[in-house]
Amino acid sequence: MLLALLAGPLASAGAWAASARYELDPVHTRVQFAVSHAGFSQALGTVSGSTGTLEFDDGDWSTARLDVTVPLQRLDLGDADWNRATLARNLLDAQRWPEARFVSTRVEPLGPDRFIVHGHLSIRGVTREAALAVAFNALKRHPLPPFRRTAGFSATTTLSRREFGIDAWPSVIGDAVELRIEVEATRARGAADADEADPEPPAAMEVEPALPPDANPADGTEPPATGPAPVPEPQRDEPTPP
């Protein structure tokens, strides 16, 4: 029995030793929500700028941990008046509660790239249990600078706004809120990463300018210039996609 008790913590420590820490990319992480607008349509909005950390071992997703903060002030329904109304005190009350937060409690693997992330979701000062259906998209070295190892995920869930005390305008705003979440997380700086050890793509080779036709390569001299030196055409750098 004593050996069994000791083996549990040691096994857990070994699992965490293999895990890596990633930080959410706020530019490429976004929450989209859909809620009924008086039964006529699904009003669509997004929240950008989420931050947080993700720790996981891609060989054992059951040990993963997620802690995410969503800045509600960045909510966008495509209309300034509706944005203000949604953030007002009788709905999200974002003046007093400017952030939503999700902290995972356990991960339920369903396959090599599918799992359920259970956790606690806090909105407007109310915390409820929530479960995210997550698809693992990719884990590889990013093809753009700074070429860091990046993980990508897609997640969905449905919430009841009444469960979080958001019950105003029931004849206009539906109770069920569907969430779609796209996440990119980058390996934390300072962590050992074999992918990041790969050299960056080589810079363009510099080509020595050719000598004029009447230059004397034997003594390295050139005849006096007969006119103004040509102005080299400036090089234009190709834009890097976001």
N, C-alpha and C positions, 0 to 999 in steps of 0.2 A: 504494500500500500504506500509506504514511504517513497519507494522508487517511482511509483505512478504519479504521486503528487509532485515530485521533483521534475519528472519528465515533461509535464504540461508546460510550465514556464520556460523550460529550456527549448522546447519545440517552438513555442511562440517567439522566443528571442531569435532563434535561427531564421524563422520566417521573416521577421522584421529586418534582419541583417541583409536579406536579399532584396528588400524593397528599395525603391528610389523615390525621391521627392521631386514633384513637378509643381510649377506655378501656372495658374490660369493666365492665358493671354487675353487681356481685356478687349483687344481690338477684334479678335476672331472668336470670342465667346459671346453668345447672344441668346436671350430668352424671348421667344415669341409666344403670345397668348391669344386665345380666341374665346369670345364670350357672346352669347346671343344678344342681339339688339332688337328688343321688342318682338322677337320671333321673325323679323324680316330677313335678317342676315347675321353672319358671324362677324362681329367687329374684331379687327386684327390690330394688334399693337406689339411693340418690341421694347425690350430694355437692354441697353448695351452697357459695357464697362464693368461687367462682373469680375471680381477678383477672388483669389483663394488658393488653396493648396490641395494637392492630390498626392497621396503616397500609395504605391502599389508595387507588387511583384507580378510581372506578367506571366509567371508560371503558376501563380496561386492567387487568383483574384479575390478569394474569400478574406484575405488579410488587408484589402484596400481600405483607405480612409479618405474621406472627402470633407472639406470645409469651405463653403462658398458664401460670399456676400454679394447681394444684388442691390445696386443703387437705384431706388425707386424714383428718385428725382429725374432720372434719365429715361423715364417711360415716354413713349411716343406713339400716339394713336393717329398721327397724321393731321391733327387739327389742334391749334393752341387752346381753344376754349374747352375742348374735350379733355385735353391733357390737364388743364387746371382743375376741371370738375372731378376727374378721377383721383387726383392727388389731394383733393380737399378733405376736410376733417370728417365728413360723413361717409367717406369711402376709405381710401388708403391712409388718410391722415399722415401724409408724408412729412409734414412739418415736425411732428413729434416722433414719428417712426420712419426715418429716411431710408432704412435698409431692410431688406428681407435676408434671412440667413438659413442655409441648409447645412446640417452636420450629420454625416452618416453614422449609423450605429452598427450595421452589418451588411454584408454583400452576399447575395444568393446567386451563385453561378448557375446558369442554365445551359451553358455550352462554352466553346472556346472564345466566342465573341459576343455572347449575350448573357446578361445578368440583371437581377433586380437589386437596386441599391435602396435599402431601407434607412430612414433617418428621421430627424426632427426638423420641421420647417417652422420658422418663426416669421409671422407677418403681423404688423400692427399691434405688437406686444402680446400676441397669442401664439403659443407653440402647439403644433399638432404633429402626429406621425404622418409621414408621406413615403411613398414608394415610387422610385423612378425606374422605368423600363429602359435599359441602356444597351446600345449597340456600340461595340468597340470597332472603330474604323481603321486605325493605322497607328503604328509605332515605328518611327524611322527618323533618320536625319533629315532636317528640313532642307529643301533645295535652294532656299534663299538665305542671304546673310542674316544673322551670324551663323547659319548652318547648325543650329542646335537640335538635339534630339527632341522630337515632338510627338505627343500622343493626341489622337482625335477621337471624339465620342459624339453620339447623338442620343438624346433621351426624350422620353415623353411621359406625361402623367396628367391626371385630371383632378382638380380640387373643387371643393365646395366653398364658396366665398363666405357663406353664412357661418361655417365652422370657425372662421377667423374673425367673426364679429363684423363682417362687412355686408350689411343687409339692406342698405338704402336702395331706393328706386327699384323694387322688385318687379314692377310692371314694365320696366324699360330694360333692365340689365338682368340677364340670366344668372342662375346660381352656379352652374357648372362652368369652370374655367379650364380650358384645355391648354396645356403647356407643351411647347416643343423647344428643346434646348440643344444648341450646337456648341461644342466645347473644343478648344485647342489648349493644351497644356505643355509648357516647355520645361525641359530638365533644369532644375535649380542650378544656378551658377556655383562653381567650386566643386560640384560632384564629379567623380570619376566617370567618364563616359567614353567608351571605345570609339563610338561614332564621331565624337567631337575631336578625336585625335587625328582623323583624316585630314590631310592637307587641303587647304582651300584651293579652288580652281586657279591654275597659274595665270598670272597677269599677262597681258599681251606682250609679245617679245618686241623690244625696241629694234628698229631696223636702221642701220647707219645710212645716212643720205649718200646717194651716189655722187661721184665727182663730175664736174662739168666736162663736156667732151674735149675741151682744149686744156685741161689740167695736166700737169706733169706728175704722174704717180711716182716717178723714180726719186725725185727730191722732195715730194710732198708739198710743192708750191703750186699756187694757182695764179693765173694771169690776173691783172687788175680788172675789177668789174667794170663793164661798159655801160651799166645802167643800174637803177635801184634794185636792191635784192628783192626777190619775190617774197611776199608775205605768206607764210604757210597758212593754209585753211584751218581754222580752229576745229579741234576734235569735239564731237558731240556725244555725250554719254547717253546711252539708252536708259530710259526710266525704269526703275525697279518696281514691279507690281507690289501693291500693299500686302 
